[in-house]
Amino acid sequence: MRGGSAPHGVPRAQRGIGAWAAGVQLLDGVSEPRLAPAPQARHIPAPTGGHKVETISGQQEHKVTEPRRFLFLQGPHGPFFHRLAKMLRAAGAEVWRVGFNAGDRAFWFGAPGYIPFRDSHEAWPDTFRALIDEHRITDIVLYGDTRPIHASAVEAAKAAGLTVHVFEEGYMRPYWVTYERGGTNGHSRLMDMTVPQMTKALEMSDLDVPEPPAHWGDMRQHVFYGALYHWFVMFRNGDYRQFQGHRELPVGKETMLYTRRLLLMPYTAVERMLATTRIKYGGFPYHLVLLQLEHDASFQMHSPFTRMREFLEVVIDGFAAGAPRHHHLVFKAHPLENGRSPVRRIIKELARQHGVTGRVHYVRGGKLARLLDHARTAVTVNSTAGQQVLWRGIPLKTFGRAVYAKPEFVATQPLAEFFAQPRRPDTKAYKDYRRYLLETSQVPGGFYSSKGRRHLMRQVVDMMLDDEDPYDALKSGKAAPRQPLRIVQ
């Protein structure tokens, strides 16, 4: 099979989403052009115009290279992967996309190169190897590297010598997106780097660390695209009957939980206001616990816990044993917590068992900064919100594998001792670490809003087409200068 045509033709359901796609284009702020024919394999110059080769006569000539061939797997909800593929095609690359459900298909917007996977998950590894051989794939692109279909694909791609491009929510979200090669979070190259190594690499750079914009976030678009994606999976998934999601709960059950959350939002807002008011005007020192979603990949794959209750018990036990009796403990729920795990009930139960009921608080969602600004310490498994803690110079204790869990600025004390006498982080070391990330894997922009995607696309496509990954490019002194956020429009 050549070019971008699907192996079994285009299913009827795909032809029926044209009107819907047009509507989403208006929401996205950019209308889509008519579809171009599927790309045909051809010889093109390298993205930089080819590379020069010295001939015997001393003259230089361009060497024509094979095109890059990208295979996209699952991406963030919304149009980002569609637009990224479009720009890669404009750069001369060939692009295919494997879709595992109707949501994947819908957000490809009928573009060339769509390949539906309708078999069982057990058949996926062999299918993936056949695809990369058939299309002579050079690169794979995916969002998150821990879901089963991605984990097996990454393993096979590395064995075949392919370049693995992994996107993830920003380590310094919400103003940046993470782009790495090979893996992210607990699989990131950052896990094996020391702060002195990062500081040494920064000798090749004179970047002033950019400040985040005053107003830039895309949570509403994130929720909207997520709901739309799951609607397609629930009601238009007839062509993908063997699809299995990477989460424990069925899509229908998860949708019911989010619907309940939306209906209760007015009540939740009042409850949150009362809780934060008690904390703000209570006048007591408090320690902040940054909760994650129990089903989050970082929690499940890169921590010693499998259930949130295990983490809550460790924290409340340590607080009861070590914190001064006038200190309080505040649990901050994840913004997308939908009640899958009865976190609040478990916290009340454990606080009662440890005799600290009057000193423990629970806050649903809301602005993290308002609670962090007055916190004495913070505790988390491995939430990326830990970066905001370190940014403020607040002592931080972690329990899981995290790219920022370096001994220079994350506490190594036992938890009870940490609550009693926390050690402050080395802020100079953290500034070097943060600057290193902003020079390498953190790209300004976002996946979900049209403005965020514009910022992101301006830089990340060239980073993907570069021969070196961001870390090696900085080390070799060849990294392209980053555009500060404040001047990118």
Secondary structure, 3 states (H helix, E strand, C coil): CCCCCCCCCCCHHHHCCHHHHHHHHHHHCCCCCCCCCCCCCCCECCCCCCEEEECCCCCEEEECECCCEEEECCCCCCCHHHHHHHHHHHCCCEEEEEECCHHHHHCCCCCCCEEECCCCHHHHHHHHHHHHHHCCCCEEEEECCCCHHHHHHHHHHHHCCCEEEEEEECCCCCCEEEEEECCCHHHCHHHHCCHHHHHHHHHHCCCCCCCCCCCCCCHHHHHHHHHHHHHHHHHCCCCCCCCCCCCCCCHHHHHHHHHHHHHCHHHHHHHHHHHHHHHHHHCCCEEEEECCCCCCHHHHHCCCCCCHHHHHHHHHHHHHHHCCCCCEEEEECCCCCCCCCCHHHHHHHHHHHCCCHHHEEEECCCCHHHHHCCCCEEEECCCCCHHHHHHCCCCEEECCCCCCCCCCCCCCCCHHHHHHCCCCCCHHHHHHHHHHHHHCCEEECCCCCHHHHHHHHHHHHHHHHCCCCHHHHHHCCCCCCCCCHHHCC
